[in-house]
């Protein structure tokens, strides 16, 4: 009987650890709220996407950066990023996403629910998202700032309180846009930092690969914004 209990407990511990590795990449697929102290380290390069991480001051969680290039317009990418209701279809482990409040054409507040395998509670977060463009370089930046207390916390969810992300879209020659996504998220709930860092690459990678495909859909290709000017191609 004791031998049976030993094997049962061993299996349960393995299952919990496995679930953590499955879930954690999404927590970090969502940017920096600390000062940077180290250089970027390449963690993955495949299918035209590169993912890096680096250490930051005052945090055991590492910052991530995912980079790719897409032949498309600046407006099309922002149109997809603003289409929050579609996130469950292409953003890694996204269960639900919607606009809470529209502040202006270039700023809004959004809610997002992160699916987690048993026995981990779902995570969720609320962010203020703003889009700005440099009038000279035409570089577009979309920044997300965490506002955890903006709406009531849901039961059986862990509300993420430390989250900040940014998309930097740089138009280059031949109609290409260099897309750079920086992020740093503490998923909370007493998850160990070493495990978060170990499992943090696949989520951003899969999300940016999916974005590269989704942005080519007609509904996004045909969208333009008055506050975004495209780079003139010579």
Secondary structure, DSSP 8 states (H G I E B T S, - for coil): -HHHHHHHHHHHHHHHHHHHHHHHHHHTT---SS-B-S--EEEEEETTEEEEEE-BTT-SS-EEEEEEEEES-HHHHHHHHH-GGGHHHHSTTEEEEEEEEEEETTEEEEEEEE---TTS-EEEEEEEEEEEE-TTT--EEEEEEE-TTSS---TTEEE--EEEEEEEEEE-GGGEEEEEEEEEEE--TT--HHHHHHT-HHHHHHHHHHHHHHTTSHHHHT---TT-------
